[in-house]
């Protein structure tokens, strides 16, 4: 194998590696964007759950009040 053939083969390998790195970089950016969207959605879900917890606690207090009034009426 001549030096020119070796250089050509090396250039081909270099090009293949360059393309691979470019593809991996693009995939990485895409995954980062998807992760950001997922994290934002998860934050929205957590905020919704926190609000639901507050509503449930408020309703629980109201139910306790109703139960007390019912007991007084029955007693």
Order of alpha helices (4+ residues) and beta strands (2+ residues): alpha
